[in-house]
Amino acid sequence: MFILFVQVANSQCAMCKAVVESGDVSQAEGLNSGILYLMVFPYLLVGALIYFIIKNRRKNKI
């Protein structure tokens, strides 16, 4: 969902915000992209885990 609404989802932690305020716009955009990429990976891992659990349970029922 956040990938589809990148403009709405731009956010930063307090330390990142302080660093970006002293930098330029391209640095801020890169930092926002990095934060979004870091947010996506835990969801992908949990989704893959749930997928394999469901797949394994269906396989055992047959």
Secondary structure, DSSP 8 states (H G I E B T S, - for coil): -TTTTHHHH----HHHHHHHHTS-HHHHHHHHHHHHHHHHHHHHHHHHHHHHHHHHHHHHH-
